[in-house]
């Protein structure tokens, strides 16, 4: 079934890829993004990254909100894939680009993508033993979304890795 999905995504990209109508550009971006997701689920992270890169390249300068959201989400998924491939420095670099590019944007979906990138950055820094940077990143993510249980979990993991017992004890959300 995944091969059939990829064939459908490729057909959408081929058929509507040159169309300039916003709605069709959005459909093409979704097809490229979903192709990357499917390839990643098939255990083909390099191919997934190539699909995300194609989306970022094609729509990276587009000002349509939905397309900016797709670009940000593709950057985030690329960071995850790079981390899974054991390329933490490359993952950090793409998270940094996403945060720099969309960090001041007021669109809710883009703000969420920035928060997710900060969480990814925190996890990557923690895996590298760079606990101070991990703490700064997850604190920034929690500033954007303090109710996120995943971000709170990441914070707890980072604090445990950094052996910051006093912070864990003093943070009510981590003692639940």
Protein Blocks (a to p, Z undefined) as FASTA:
>chain_A
ZZmmmmmmmmmmmmmmmpcbfklmmmmmmmmmmmmmmmmmnopaklmmmmmmmmmmmmmm
pcbfklmmmmmmmmmmmmmmmmmnopaklmmmmmmmmmmmmmmpcbfklmmmmmmmmmmm
mmmmmmnopamlmmmmmmmmmmmmmmlmklmmmmmmmmmmnopmklmmmmmklmZZ
